[in-house]
């Protein structure tokens, strides 16, 4: 029985050495890949020729109407509310300015680079409910549906810590993500991100406003409901 064990051990050792080779040994032959995964795949390098297509080019013309990632389309709903032309009519949203990054130099800025109108808040509410409410909840209390299924460390947007954050920091967090929250910059346009930040500020104000801060009409409305 022991003899068969040693025979099997020797055969397995020889097989491993044959496949893997000796450590540090150099060879001009390509290595044997037992599980190549995606290291070897059919592809074309940029500007290579191809015999598959009639024009002989491997590169294909983009589909008509294709928009590059990060490109600002003309006619954006926020362009009419831009302050001093801060929102460019068209172009890529990769400029190192406050509008695109939420930062002024190395520090987070505060304030909005657009006029916060009713239309902006309605747009922010729509985008918030689509992208954010699933985790943060409808009013930002971290009680969205995902919290019922084990998603931990959801930020409560009504916390004083987040209330005191500069607007630019909220925008940057939404853009780049933080902790368990992924980055939403790739899928939410810049103007929509600012609209969401504006709506978050409106949510915070609605949940923490004092009676003395209400207008006379709102006070009468509340008193009539009591």
N, C-alpha and C positions, 0 to 999 in steps of 0.2 A: 504493500500500500504506500509506504514511504517512497519507494522507487518511482511510482507513478506521479507522486507529488513533485519530486525534484525534476522529473522529465517535463511536466507541465510548466513548472516555474521557469525552467531554462528556455522553453519554447516561447513563453510569453515575454520573457526578457529580451530575447532575440528579436521578436516581432516589434516590441516597443522601440528598441534601439534602431531597427531598420526603418521604421516610419518616422521617428522623431529626430534621428541622427545624434551624433555626439555633440555635447554642449561646446560652443565655441568653434566648431569646425566650419570652414568656409567652403562654399560650393558655387559654381557658376550656374547650376541648375535651379530652376524655381522650386521653392519648398512645396512639399506635399501638404495640402490642406484637407483635412478630414471633414471639417465643417466650414466651407468657405464663406457661408452667410452672404453678405453683400460686398465682400472684398473683390469678387470677380463677378462682373455682370455685363451684359451687352449694353454698350453705350457708345456715344460719339463725343469726341473732344470738340471744343468750340471751333467752328469754321472748317470742320472736316468734310470730306466728300462722302457721298453715299450712292450706291448703285441701286438702292431701293426706290428712290424718288426720281421722277422723270427729269427734274432740273439738275440732278447730280449733287445737290446740297443736302447736308444732314440737318441744318437749321431750318425751321419752319417759320413762315410768316405768321405773326400773332393773329388770332381771330379778330375780325373787324369789330371795333368797339371796345376792345380790351383796355382796361385802365390799370396802369402800374400800381403796385402796392404803395400806399402812402401818398398818393396823388390827390390833390384837392380839385374837385370838379368845379367848373364854372356854374354859377347859379346856386351856390350853397345858401341855405336858409338863413345863415347868420351873417352873410356878407353885408347885407343892408344895415346891420347894427354894429359894424366894425368901428372901432375908435381910431381916428387918424390913420386909416388905412392899415391897421395892424393885421388884418386878415387878407392875405394875398388872394386875388381872384382865381388864379390857377397856379399850380406848382407843387413841388414835393414838400411834405411836412417834416423835413429833417433839418430845419434851420435851428441854430443854437440860440433862439430868442425866447423871450418869456412865453409868448403865445404857444410855441411848440414844445417847450420843456417844463414850464412852471418855475423856472429858475432865472435869477438875475445874477450872472456870474456863478459863484459857487453856493449861493444862498437861495432859499426858496422865496419867491416873491409873494405878495399879497395883493388882492384886488383882481378885478376881471378885465381882460383885454377887449371885452365886447360889452355892449349895453345889455343889461339883464332886463329884458322885456317880458311881458306875459307870454308871448310866443316862445321865447327861449325857455321859460320855466315849463311850459306845456311839453315842449320837445324833451327837456331834461326828465320830466316825469315819465314820459313814454319810454325813453332809453333806459332810465333807472329800473322801471318795472320789468323790462325785458332782460337786462343784463345783471342787475344787482340785487333785486328783491328776492331772488331765489335763495340767497344766503343771508342778506342783511335784513330782510323783511320789508314790509310796505312802508314803515316809518323809520327804518334803520335801527331797530332794537335787537338785531342779531337773532331774530326768531323766524327766519325764512324756512322753507320746506326742507332744505338740506340739513338744518340743525336737528331735524327729527331722525336723521339717518346716519348719525355718527360723525358728521363733519364738525371738527373742533376748531377752536381759536378763531371764531368769526368775530370781527370787530363790531362793537356797538357804536354806531355812528352818533349816538346821543351822548356818549361819554364826554366829560369835560376835556379830556386829553385830545380828542379829535375836534371838538368845538374850537379849541384854541389853536389848532394847526393853521398855518397860512394857507390860503387858497391854492397857491402853487404847489404845496406839498400834497394836498389832496389830489390835484391833477396829476402830479408825478407818480403817486401811488397807483392811481387808476391806470396810468400809462404803463408803468414798469412792473406792477405787482409788488407784493410784500408778504413774507412768510408763506402761508398756505394759499394765499390769493395769487392767481396767475396774472400775467400782464394782459391788459385789454387794449393796449395801444395798437396791436396789429389788426384788430377787428372793429374798433370803434373810432370813427373819424375825430379829428382834433376838435372841431366845433361841437360835436356831440359830447365829447368829454367835458368841455367847459360848461355845456348845458346841464350835464349831470351834476357837476360840482355846484352849480348855482341852485339846482333843485335840492341837493343835500343841505345846503345852507338854509333853504326855505323850510325843509323838514325840521332842522334843528331849531329854527326860530319858532315854528309852530308848536313844538313840544316843550319849549322852555320860556315862552313869552309870559310876562307878568301882566296882570289885569290893568295896571297903570299905563302900560305901553299900548294898549288897544285904542283904536279910534272911538269917538263918541258913538258912531253908528254900530260898531261891533259890540260895544258895551251894552247898548240898548237891545241888540239882537240876543245876546246871552241872557240878559235879565228877563227878557220875554219868554225864554225857554225854561226858566227856573220855576 
